[in-house]
Amino acid sequence: MSHDLLRPAPESDAEIAFEGALRPQSLDEFVGQPKVRRQLRLLLEAAGLQGRTPDHILLAGPPGLGKTTLAMIVAHEGNRPLRLTSGPAIQHAGDLAAVLSSLVPGEVLFIDEIHRMARAAEEMLYLAMEDYRVDIMVGKGAGATSIPLELAPFTLVGATTRSGLLPNPLRDRFGFTAHLEFYETDELHSVLVRAARLLSLSIDEDALREIAGRSRGTPRIANRLLRRVRDYALVHGGVADRAAVRAALELYDVDEHGLDRLDRAVLTAIVERFGGGPVGLSTLAVSVGEEAETIEAVVEPFLVRSGLLSRTPRGRVATAQAWRHLGLAVPPPAGTEQ
């Protein structure tokens, strides 16, 4: 299927506008993650009462759960300017120094995929987060000198899908770390009700429940599936009902449990090519023609949460539920006589 539905991909202007229109503007509007919302509210209110910038915040979790939205809310709730960048865009210490030196007092700096920053930039960030200062090296070799540069107080909001890749010195400098969890179906239903209202889409309750159940516990996917259902109903001159949902998602290879073509390809490879596993991540990635990072960060969390895949020290293993989901007989345990 087309990866624009369920996979991170470069977004068109229309897609960016669509996502932006659906983003909540405050913690009160934000659906789901109730514990994280309470924690953030306390952190922001305490900072406001003390007249200081909020502590640095790390948002960790799978893609599409609202990390960027929460960063925007942190800036909006504190009436502070927001600067957005990403780890892959910061490949030299000078890149980070240019961003930090241009921040205004109280500004919120959001770094998406912060674990992908260059190591030299990470080391510069340690000092900036702790002392609001960076050291700029001027010259080369024996004549090089270090010039300290004072920074305006700022709040760093880092987002990561792989917090285990962050070095401990960087992770320890965040005053608060939020772990975002997959959404329950009822929470996704609330997300869809709000999105349908903003899109002026007339859709019945059963259809919304059907979409919520196929959205992999992820609001971003729920919103995009809703958009595809809207397109299907528009093109076929019908209504956005449960039948339209099923027809539209069948067209885009999203099954009743939310698995798409790549999910099924991963499970099928493990079961049919490797006898159910265990199989290593790199071998699995080659067998399905996908990047190992995509499988590990996007595909596996949902399959593990759904009870279809297990991670073991020896590799990935398909569970009995995975065999049944593919319509195959579950093999007997190893060592069991036939």
N, C-alpha and C positions, 0 to 999 in steps of 0.2 A: 504494500500500500504506500501511498504518498506519505513521506515522513513529516509533512507539515502538521499533521494531526497530533501525533504522539511523540515526536522527537524534537529536540532543540534544533532549530534551523534558522538561517537568515530570514528576517521578516520583512515583508513589503511595507510600504507606507500605510496601506489600508489595514494590514494586520496590526501594525504598531498602534494606529489610531483606535482600532477595535479593542486591543488589550488595554490601552490607556483609558478609554471611556469606561471600562468595567472595573478599574482599580478603585478600591475603597479609599476615602480621603482621611479617615480617622479610625482609631481603635474601636469605636462604637459601631462603625459600619463593617469592620473586618469580621468575616465569618470564620469560625473554627479556631483552633489553637487557643483554647480558653486560658490555659495556664500561662502560656507565653504572653498573651495579652495582659493578664494581671501583673505579671512580672515587669513588663515594659511600662505599664501605666505607673507602677510604683516608682520605678527608676526615673521616669520623666518628671513625675510630680515632685519627687524629692529634689531633683536638680533645680526645678523651677522655684521651689521654696527657698533654696539656698543661693539662688542667683548665680549658678555655675553651669558650665557645659556638662551634659550627661556623660557618664562613663562610656568607654569604648564598648561596642556591642558586636558579638560574633553570632551570626545566624547560620546554623548548620542543618542540612536536610536535603532530600532528593529534589530534583528540578521541579518547578511548577507549583510549589506549595506556598509561595507568597513572600519570599525573602526580599525581593526588590520592592514589593509593595510596602512591607513593613519598614524598610529603610526610608521610603518616601513619607510614611506616616510619622516616623520619628522626627523628621525635619518639619513636617506640617504642624504636628502637635506642639512643637516648641517654637513655632514661627521663626524657623531658621532657614537660611539658604542651603541648597543641596548641590553637591558636586558628584557626578557619577563617572566612574571609570571601571576598568576591569584588570584582573591580574595579567592576562596575556598582553595587554597594552603597556605594561610596565616591565620592560625587559632590561633596563639599565637604571642604576641609582640616579642618574641625572633626570630620567623621566619622572621618577617619584619626587625628586627635589623640586622640579618645576611645578608640579601639582601642589605640593605642600606649601611652597613659598608664596603661592598666589591665593591661599585661603584667607578669607576674612574672619574676624573673631566670631566664634560660636558656630561656624559653618559645619555642616554634616558632610563628611566625605564617605561615599559608598564605593567599595571596591568589590565587584562581583568576581567569583572564582578566585578568591584571594590566594588560594594554595598554588596558583600557577604564576605567581610573581617570580621574578629573577631573585636568586639568593642574595646578591649584593643589595638589591632594593629592600628585601626583607630585613637585612641587618641595619639599614638606615632607618627603617620604620620603627625598630625597637626604641631607639632614642627619641624619635619624634613622638611616639605615643606616651612615653614616660615623662620626658622633660620638655616637650614642645621645642625641640632644638634638633638641628641636623648639622653635621660637619661636612663642609664642601672641600674636596681636595683640589688644590690649584697647583699646576705644574706636574712634572713627572720625575721619577727617579729620586736621587738623593736631594734634589732641590725642591721636592714637593712639600707643600705646607697645607695644614688643615685650618680652615676658617669656619668658626661656628656661626650658624645662622639661626636667630631666634624666630620662632613660629607663633602665630596667633593660636590661642586655645581652640581646639576643634574636637569633634566627636567622630571617630572612625567607626563605620558600620561595615564589617566584612561579611561576605556571604560565601559559603563553600558547600559543595556537594560531597566533598571528601575531607572531612576534618582531620582524619588520621594522617594526611600528608602535610599538615601544618607543623612546623617545628615547634617544640615545646616553649622556647623563649617567646615566640610570637603569640602562641595561644594563651600563655600565662598573663600577657599584658592586657587582655580584654577583661573589663570589669564584670561583664555579664555574657554568658554563652547560652543561647536559646537553641534547643533541639526541636525542629519542626517535625511533626508526625503526619503520616498519611491521614486523609480525612475519612470520616464515616459517611455512609450513604445519606443519612439525614442532613449532615452538614453540607454535602455537595448539592442536595436538593435545595437547600436555602440559597446557596451560591447561584444555582440555576434560576430560581424564582426571581432573584434580583437582576440577573443578567437578562432574562426574558423581558422584564419590565423596562429596563433601560433600552433594549432593542425594539420595544413596541411589538413584541412577538406574541401572538395568541397561541398558546400551547396548553394542552390539557395535563392534568395531574399525573396520569399514568405514563404519559410520554416523558415527563420530567423525571419520574422515578426510574424509567428504563434507561435514560441517559446517565443518571447518577450512578446506577449499578454497573455501568460499563466504563466509568471514567478513571479507573485505576487509583482511586483515592486522591486524585489530583485536580484542583480547581482549574488550572490552565487547560487541561485536557477536557474537562467538563464544558468549559466555555467554547472551545473549538468544536467539539462534537455538536453542541447546540447550534453553532453557526452552520455546520454542514447539514443538519436537519432542516434548518430554516431554508437553506439553498434548495434542498431536495423538494420541500413542500412548494416553494416558489416555482421551480422549473416544471413540476408535475401538476401544477394547478390544484393541489389538494390542500388539506389542512395538516398542521403539525401535530398529528396524533401518534399513538403508539405504533400503528402500522407504518407510518412514515419514518419513525425512528428506526424500526427494525430494518426496513428496506434501505435507508440511507447508510446505516452502519454495516449492513451486509455488503453494500457496494464498496465500502472503504475497509473491508476485511477486519472489522472489530467485532469479536464474538460476544456471546452473552455474558462472559466474565471479564470483558475488557481487554483480552489478549489480542494482539495484532499479528501481522505477518511475521515480524522479527521475533516476537515472543515465541510463537509456535515453531519458527525455524530453529531457535535455540533448543527448545525442548525436544524437537524431532531429531536434531543432530545428536544430542546426548543419548536419546533412547535408541535410535536406529543405527547410528554409526559407532557409538561407543558403549553399547549394551547397557545403557542406564548410568554409566559413569563408574568411578570418578574420571573426570577429564579436566585438564588444566585450562586456565582462562585463555592463554594465547592460542592454544590448539583449537579451542572452541571458537574463538574469534575468526581464525583462518577458515574454519569449516563453514561458517555462515557468511563470510565475506563482509565482516563488520569490524570496526575499531574495538579493541579490547576495552578502552575507556568507556565507550558507549554501552557495551554490555554490562560492565561493572557498575556504572553510575546510574544508568537509566533502566535497563531491562531487569537485572538481577534483584534490586530491592523489591519490586512488585511481585516477582515470581517467588521469592523467599517468603514475603508476607502472605502470599496466597497459598503457601504450603505445597508449591509445585516443584521447588528446587531447594536443595540443601548445599551449603558450603562446608566442605570438610578440609582437613589439612592436606589431603591427597588431591583435591579438586572438586568440581561441581558434580552433584549426583541428583538425578531425577527421582522424585518421590513416587510412591504408589499412586498418589492422586494425579500426578502428571501423566502416568501411563493411561489411567482411566480417562483423563481429559482428552487424550489423543485417540481414544477409542480402541486402545490396545489392552491385551490381557496382561495383568501384573505378573512378572516372573516370580518363581519361588525364591526364597532366600538362598544365598550362596551356600553350598554344602548340603542342601536339601535334596533328597533323592526324588527323581521324577516319578 
